[in-house]
Amino acid sequence: MTRGRRSLLVVLVSCIILFSFQIGNRDFWDPDEPRYAGVTRGILESGDWIRLKDAGESYTHKPPLFFWIMAVSAGLGGGLNETTARLPSSAAAVLCVLGVAALGRRLFGTRAGWLSAMVLATTQSFWVEARWVHMDTLLTLFILLSMTSAHRAMKGERFQWAWTWLWMALGCLTKGPLAVALPAAGLLVFLASCGELRRLAECGAWWGLPLAFAPAGIWLLIHARWAGFDALQVLQRQVLQRFQVGLHHPRPAYYYLISLPLELLPWTLLLPGAVVETFPLGGRGNRRNLLFLYGWILGGMALLSIAAEKRPSYLLPIFPPLALLMGAFLDAFLTRHDATPLRRWMEWPLLIGSFACVVGVAALPRLGHDFPGLVAHLAPEGLLLAAVLAGAWACLRRRRRGAGILILVTGFSAVYLATVVFFVPWMNGYKSARTFSTRIASRAGASPLGVYRDPLPGVAYYAHRTLPEIQNPQALERFLEGPPRGFCVLRKEDLPGLSARLSMTVLEEARVGHRVLLLVVAAGGE
């Protein structure tokens, strides 16, 4: 076996373990996981792959490709469950890592490509998304492939523009126009920095843009026709309103400047050194390739920042170029004969990071009052991470550069696997709605069961029922009084205001995530 194939095998096996080991060892956590699982369950139960439904209503928040893939995964895996629902994200993450290795090899060489791949795989936010029922890893894969094809097209392989638009089309069918807008923004910044905006004429936008938007557009029109809603209103709400004012997570323009360093941990420690080493100054080797990556990052950050709707997971599509810059930096540190100028960008951040981990562990008892068991489950992982950073620092101090980087990659992986085994099952006790949902479904029996002013998708999924959402006290009173008399789940914070108007009896109480939920009936109703 050649060295390249051995490296591929090591990275592939490592990623499969990181992204799929005990992937089903927790329940679906609100809000997105049970909602997406519920939409997929609707496909499997109804056999209707066009008219997506959530809680009995037409689902138009996201295009269908991710749900289709989840349904196929469930069909091949023997049914929809916590494992089969997460496998599409896990598989997309593995392909992202391999795609970064291939692009890194093209830009900077084989070693830099593999280092970049392992940086991406061990970035905490990417690792979390790889094990979550979210579509962001799949979207990231299609954006990575579209940017890779565009880079090849601008190197002379003109037919690659067709692949660029095709990957954008699949991304658009996954999560909407961002799959087109983000690569376009990155390429614009890149070409502008090179003084080559005239090359935009080469990409064939006159036929490529219709190709990119056609699959999602056709699905939306058919869905609207069959389900009886206005497709233009959906576009206005889900695209324009999200961009202009935000629907659920409006944030200020500077939000990602704060969020990015946190999402990129633990490699954020080495990001300053990577920027110093790779910033595309005039005369620097590989300057054009570096400009391509910086254009991708800056164009993507600018686009995401001006959009009102912001979530940390939206940053995922710019993680591949960040990982590639980090891989180029690590490769330079490993191979440069005199790495003294780079040592301070490696050693001091690792030492500071180790100290910060110890301080964080010492501060955990202050948080443990509200979460019994937090210190016992999280402190060992914090100390393990501190030991990893300190061990890598010690190796670098002894001029053992390769051993230091190997400790980082394997140590970060060990921390993640320890999180899966020890921390996630404990956290599941706080986040899961399964136990509460099973109890209330059994208690309600055949009687109507609803939710008050919150869809609570986790409760709906594990109760195996469509829960009507009640919007005001008058409607709640009618629902509880019947006939037939109903049961309702509401947040504890809503109870004082409702108790002043309605006479209710609390039958069940449980904490699900950050909410305390109650099951209520009309006084004397049970």
C-alpha positions in Angstrom: 0.0 0.0 0.0 1.4 3.4 -1.0 1.9 6.2 1.6 -1.0 8.2 0.1 -3.4 5.3 0.4 -2.3 4.7 4.0 -2.9 8.3 4.8 -6.4 8.1 3.1 -7.2 5.0 5.1 -6.1 6.5 8.4 -8.2 9.7 7.8 -11.2 7.8 6.6 -11.3 5.4 9.6 -10.6 8.2 12.0 -13.5 10.3 10.6 -15.9 7.3 10.6 -15.1 6.7 14.3 -15.3 10.4 15.2 -18.6 11.0 13.4 -20.5 7.8 13.9 -19.3 6.2 17.2 -22.4 5.7 19.4 -24.2 8.2 17.1 -27.6 7.0 18.4 -26.7 7.2 22.1 -29.0 10.1 22.7 -32.5 11.1 21.8 -33.5 13.9 19.4 -33.0 17.3 21.1 -35.2 20.3 20.5 -35.9 22.2 18.4 -34.5 21.0 15.0 -33.8 17.3 15.5 -37.3 16.1 16.4 -38.9 18.5 13.9 -36.7 17.2 11.0 -37.3 13.6 12.1 -41.0 14.3 12.3 -41.0 15.7 8.7 -39.1 12.6 7.6 -41.5 10.3 9.5 -44.3 11.9 7.6 -42.7 11.0 4.3 -42.3 7.4 5.3 -45.8 7.0 6.7 -47.6 8.8 3.9 -45.4 7.9 0.9 -45.7 11.5 -0.2 -42.2 12.8 -1.1 -43.4 16.2 -2.4 -45.8 17.6 0.2 -43.7 17.7 3.3 -45.6 18.1 6.5 -44.8 19.2 10.1 -47.4 18.7 12.8 -50.1 18.2 10.1 -49.3 21.4 8.3 -47.4 22.0 5.1 -43.7 22.3 5.8 -42.0 25.0 3.7 -39.1 26.2 5.9 -36.5 24.1 4.1 -36.2 22.4 0.7 -36.6 18.6 0.6 -33.2 17.0 -0.3 -32.0 16.4 3.3 -35.4 14.9 4.2 -35.3 12.6 1.2 -31.8 11.4 2.1 -32.9 10.8 5.7 -35.9 8.8 4.4 -33.6 6.7 2.3 -31.3 6.2 5.2 -34.2 5.1 7.4 -35.4 2.7 4.6 -31.9 1.1 4.3 -31.3 1.1 8.0 -34.5 -0.7 9.0 -36.6 2.3 10.1 -36.3 5.9 11.3 -34.4 6.2 14.6 -31.7 8.3 16.2 -29.0 6.5 14.3 -30.4 6.4 10.8 -31.5 10.0 11.1 -28.0 11.2 11.9 -26.2 9.1 9.3 -26.7 11.6 6.4 -24.9 14.3 8.4 -22.2 11.9 9.4 -21.6 10.7 5.9 -21.6 14.3 4.5 -19.0 15.3 7.1 -16.7 12.4 6.1 -17.0 13.4 2.5 -16.3 17.1 3.5 -13.1 15.9 5.2 -12.0 13.9 2.2 -12.9 16.9 -0.1 -10.7 19.2 2.0 -7.8 16.7 1.8 -8.2 16.6 -2.0 -8.4 20.4 -2.4 -5.5 20.9 0.0 -3.4 18.5 -2.0 -4.2 20.5 -5.1 -3.4 23.9 -3.5 -0.4 23.1 -1.2 0.6 19.5 -1.4 -0.3 16.1 0.0 0.9 16.7 3.6 -0.9 20.0 3.9 -4.1 18.4 2.5 -4.1 15.6 5.2 -3.3 18.1 7.9 -6.2 20.3 6.8 -8.5 17.3 6.8 -7.7 16.4 10.3 -8.0 20.0 11.5 -11.5 20.1 10.0 -12.5 16.8 11.5 -11.4 17.8 15.0 -12.9 21.3 15.0 -15.6 21.2 17.7 -18.4 22.8 15.9 -17.9 20.7 12.8 -17.7 17.5 14.9 -21.0 18.4 16.7 -22.8 19.2 13.4 -21.6 15.8 12.0 -23.5 14.1 14.8 -26.6 16.2 14.6 -29.8 16.0 12.5 -29.0 19.3 10.8 -28.5 20.0 7.1 -25.5 22.2 7.5 -22.9 19.5 6.9 -24.6 18.5 3.6 -24.8 22.1 2.6 -21.1 22.6 3.4 -20.3 19.5 1.3 -22.0 21.0 -1.8 -20.4 24.4 -1.3 -17.0 22.8 -0.9 -17.6 20.8 -4.1 -18.8 23.9 -6.0 -15.8 26.0 -4.9 -13.4 23.1 -5.8 -15.0 22.8 -9.3 -14.8 26.6 -9.8 -11.1 26.6 -8.8 -10.4 23.8 -11.4 -12.5 25.7 -14.0 -10.4 28.8 -13.5 -7.3 26.7 -13.9 -8.4 25.8 -17.4 -10.8 22.9 -17.0 -13.7 24.8 -18.5 -16.2 21.9 -18.3 -15.9 22.2 -14.5 -18.2 25.2 -14.5 -21.1 22.7 -15.2 -20.2 20.8 -12.1 -20.0 24.0 -10.2 -23.6 24.9 -11.0 -24.7 21.3 -10.4 -23.3 21.3 -6.9 -24.9 24.6 -6.3 -28.2 23.2 -7.4 -28.0 20.3 -5.0 -27.0 22.8 -2.2 -30.0 25.0 -3.1 -32.2 21.9 -2.9 -30.8 21.3 0.6 -31.0 24.7 2.2 -32.0 27.3 -0.3 -30.2 30.2 -2.1 -27.3 30.4 0.3 -25.7 27.5 -1.6 -25.5 29.8 -4.6 -24.9 33.2 -2.9 -22.0 32.1 -0.7 -19.8 30.6 -3.4 -20.7 33.6 -5.6 -19.6 36.0 -2.9 -16.3 34.1 -2.4 -15.5 34.0 -6.1 -16.3 37.7 -6.5 -13.9 38.7 -3.7 -11.2 36.4 -5.1 -11.5 37.7 -8.7 -11.6 41.3 -7.4 -8.5 40.8 -5.4 -6.7 39.4 -8.5 -8.0 42.2 -10.7 -9.8 39.6 -12.9 -13.5 40.4 -12.6 -13.8 40.1 -16.3 -13.4 36.4 -15.9 -16.9 36.2 -14.6 -18.0 35.9 -18.2 -16.4 32.5 -18.3 -18.7 30.9 -15.7 -21.8 30.8 -17.9 -24.1 32.4 -15.4 -26.8 32.9 -18.1 -27.4 29.1 -18.1 -25.8 28.2 -14.7 -28.1 30.3 -12.5 -31.3 28.8 -13.9 -29.8 25.3 -13.5 -28.8 26.1 -9.9 -32.3 27.3 -8.9 -34.4 25.0 -11.1 -34.7 21.8 -8.9 -35.7 23.7 -5.7 -38.0 26.0 -7.7 -39.8 23.2 -9.4 -40.3 21.3 -6.1 -41.7 24.5 -4.5 -44.1 25.1 -7.3 -45.4 21.5 -7.3 -45.6 21.5 -3.5 -47.6 24.8 -3.6 -49.9 23.6 -6.3 -50.7 20.3 -4.6 -50.8 21.7 -1.0 -52.6 24.9 -1.9 -50.3 27.6 -0.6 -48.7 30.7 -2.3 -45.1 29.9 -3.4 -44.3 33.6 -3.6 -45.3 34.2 0.0 -43.0 31.3 1.1 -40.1 32.8 -0.8 -40.7 36.2 0.7 -40.9 34.8 4.2 -38.2 32.2 4.1 -35.7 34.0 1.9 -36.2 37.8 2.0 -37.6 38.1 5.5 -34.8 35.9 6.9 -32.2 38.0 5.1 -33.7 41.4 5.9 -35.1 41.2 9.4 -34.6 37.6 10.6 -37.3 35.1 11.7 -36.0 33.4 14.7 -32.4 34.4 15.3 -31.8 38.1 14.3 -28.3 39.1 15.4 -26.2 42.2 15.0 -23.7 42.4 12.1 -20.7 41.8 14.3 -22.2 38.6 15.8 -19.9 36.2 13.8 -16.8 38.0 14.9 -17.6 36.8 18.4 -19.1 33.5 17.4 -16.4 32.3 14.9 -13.5 32.0 17.5 -15.8 29.9 19.7 -17.0 27.6 16.9 -13.5 27.0 15.6 -12.1 25.8 19.0 -9.7 24.3 19.8 -7.9 25.3 16.6 -8.7 28.9 17.3 -5.5 28.9 19.4 -3.4 28.5 16.3 -5.5 30.8 14.0 -3.3 33.9 14.5 -0.2 32.0 13.5 -2.0 30.6 10.5 -3.1 34.1 9.4 0.5 35.5 9.8 2.0 32.6 7.9 -0.6 32.5 5.0 -1.7 36.1 4.6 -1.4 36.6 0.8 1.1 39.4 0.7 2.8 40.3 -2.6 5.6 38.0 -3.6 4.4 35.2 -1.2 4.5 31.7 -2.8 1.1 30.2 -3.6 -0.4 33.7 -3.4 -3.1 33.0 -5.9 -4.3 29.9 -4.0 -4.2 31.8 -0.7 -6.3 34.6 -2.3 -8.8 32.0 -3.3 -9.2 30.8 0.3 -9.2 34.2 1.8 -11.8 35.3 -0.8 -14.0 32.3 0.2 -13.7 33.2 3.9 -14.1 37.0 3.6 -16.9 36.8 1.0 -18.7 34.2 3.0 -18.3 36.1 6.3 -19.5 39.4 4.6 -22.6 37.7 3.2 -23.5 35.9 6.5 -22.9 39.1 8.5 -25.2 41.4 6.5 -28.0 38.8 6.7 -30.2 39.4 9.7 -30.8 35.8 10.5 -27.7 34.3 12.2 -26.8 31.0 13.9 -23.4 29.6 14.8 -24.0 26.6 12.5 -24.4 28.9 9.5 -20.6 29.4 9.7 -19.9 25.8 8.7 -19.4 26.5 5.0 -16.3 28.6 5.7 -14.7 26.0 7.9 -13.1 24.2 4.9 -11.0 27.2 3.8 -10.1 28.0 7.4 -9.0 24.4 7.9 -6.9 24.6 4.7 -5.1 27.7 6.0 -4.5 25.9 9.2 -3.1 22.9 7.4 -0.8 25.1 5.3 0.5 26.7 8.5 1.1 23.3 10.2 2.8 22.0 7.1 5.1 25.0 7.0 5.9 24.5 10.7 6.7 20.8 10.1 8.8 21.2 7.0 10.6 24.5 7.4 14.3 24.0 8.2 14.3 26.9 10.6 10.8 27.0 12.2 11.9 29.5 15.0 9.8 32.4 13.7 6.7 30.1 13.8 7.3 28.6 17.2 5.9 31.4 19.2 2.6 31.1 17.2 2.5 27.4 18.3 3.9 27.2 21.8 2.4 30.2 23.6 -1.2 29.6 22.4 -1.0 26.0 23.5 0.3 26.9 26.9 -2.3 29.6 27.3 -5.0 27.2 26.2 -4.0 24.6 28.7 -4.0 27.2 31.5 -7.5 28.4 30.4 -8.8 24.8 30.5 -7.6 24.4 34.1 -9.2 27.7 35.1 -12.5 26.7 33.4 -12.5 23.4 35.3 -12.0 25.3 38.6 -15.0 27.5 37.7 -17.3 24.6 37.0 -18.6 24.2 40.6 -20.3 27.7 40.3 -22.4 26.3 37.4 -23.0 23.0 39.0 -25.7 24.2 41.4 -28.4 24.2 38.7 -27.1 21.0 37.0 -26.2 18.3 39.5 -23.5 16.1 38.0 -22.1 18.7 35.7 -18.7 18.9 37.4 -18.3 15.2 37.7 -19.0 14.7 34.0 -17.3 17.7 32.4 -14.3 18.3 34.6 -12.4 15.2 33.5 -12.7 16.2 29.9 -11.5 19.7 30.6 -8.5 18.3 32.4 -7.9 15.9 29.6 -7.9 18.7 27.1 -5.5 20.7 29.3 -3.2 17.7 29.4 -3.3 17.4 25.6 -2.4 21.0 25.0 0.3 20.8 27.7 1.7 17.6 26.2 1.9 19.1 22.7 3.6 22.2 24.1 6.2 20.0 25.9 7.0 18.2 22.6 7.3 21.4 20.7 9.7 22.8 23.3 11.9 19.7 22.7 11.8 20.4 19.0 9.7 17.3 18.3 7.3 19.1 15.9 5.7 16.0 14.4 5.0 14.4 17.8 3.4 17.7 19.0 1.0 17.9 16.1 0.2 14.2 16.4 -0.7 14.7 20.1 -3.0 17.5 19.2 -4.9 15.6 16.6 -5.2 12.3 18.6 -5.8 14.2 21.8 -8.6 16.3 20.5 -10.2 13.1 19.0 -9.9 11.4 22.4 -11.7 14.3 24.1 -14.5 14.1 21.6 -14.9 10.3 22.1 -14.9 10.8 25.9 -17.6 13.3 25.4 -19.7 10.8 23.5 -19.2 8.1 26.2 -19.5 10.1 29.4 -21.0 13.5 28.9 -23.6 13.1 26.2 -25.7 10.4 28.0 -25.8 12.5 31.1 -26.8 15.6 29.1 -29.5 13.6 27.5 -31.3 13.4 30.8 -31.7 17.1 30.7 -32.4 17.6 27.0 -34.6 14.7 26.0 -38.4 14.9 25.9 -38.9 11.2 25.5 -39.8 10.3 29.1 -42.1 13.2 29.6 -43.8 12.6 26.3 -44.4 9.0 26.9 -46.0 9.8 30.3 -48.3 12.4 29.0 -49.3 10.4 25.9 -50.2 7.5 28.2 -52.1 9.8 30.5 -54.1 11.6 27.8 -55.0 8.3 26.1 -57.5 9.0 23.3 -58.4 12.5 24.6 -57.2 15.6 22.7 -53.6 16.7 23.5 -52.3 20.1 22.5 -49.5 22.5 23.1 -49.7 26.2 24.1 -47.9 28.8 22.0 -44.9 26.6 21.4 -44.8 23.7 18.9 -42.5 21.6 21.2 -41.4 19.3 18.4 -39.6 16.9 20.8 -42.8 16.3 22.7 -44.8 15.8 19.5 -42.2 13.3 18.1 -41.9 11.1 21.2 -45.7 11.3 22.0 -46.3 10.0 18.4 -49.1 12.5 18.0 -49.9 15.6 16.0 -50.3 18.3 18.7 -52.4 21.3 17.7 -50.8 24.6 18.8 -53.2 26.8 20.8 -52.4 30.5 20.5 -54.4 32.3 23.2 -56.2 31.8 26.6 -59.6 31.8 25.1 -58.8 29.0 22.7 -57.0 27.1 25.5 -60.2 27.3 27.7 -62.3 25.9 24.8 -59.8 23.1 24.2 -59.6 22.1 27.9 -63.3 22.3 28.5 -64.3 20.4 25.3 -66.2 18.4 24.5 -64.2 16.2 24.6 -62.1 17.6 27.4 -58.5 18.0 26.4 -55.0 18.0 27.9 -52.4 20.6 27.1 -48.7 21.0 27.5 -47.4 24.5 28.4 -44.3 26.2 29.7 -44.3 26.8 33.5 -43.5 30.5 32.9 -46.9 30.8 31.2 -48.8 29.3 34.1 -49.2 32.4 36.3 -50.7 34.5 33.6 -53.1 31.8 32.6 -54.1 30.9 36.1 -55.6 34.3 36.6 -58.0 33.6 33.8 -58.5 29.8 33.8 -59.0 27.2 36.4 -56.5 24.4 35.7 -55.0 21.4 37.4 -51.3 20.5 36.8 -50.9 16.7 36.3 -47.2 16.5 35.2 -44.1 18.6 35.5 -40.7 18.0 33.9 -37.6 19.9 32.7 -36.8 19.5 29.0 -33.7 21.4 28.1 -34.0 25.0 29.4 -37.8 24.7 29.7 -40.0 23.4 32.5 -43.1 21.9 30.9 -46.4 21.2 32.5 -49.3 18.9 31.5 -52.6 20.6 32.5 -56.3 19.9 32.4 -59.4 21.9 33.3 -60.0 21.9 37.1 -61.8 18.7 38.0 -61.0 17.3 34.5 -59.3 14.1 35.8 
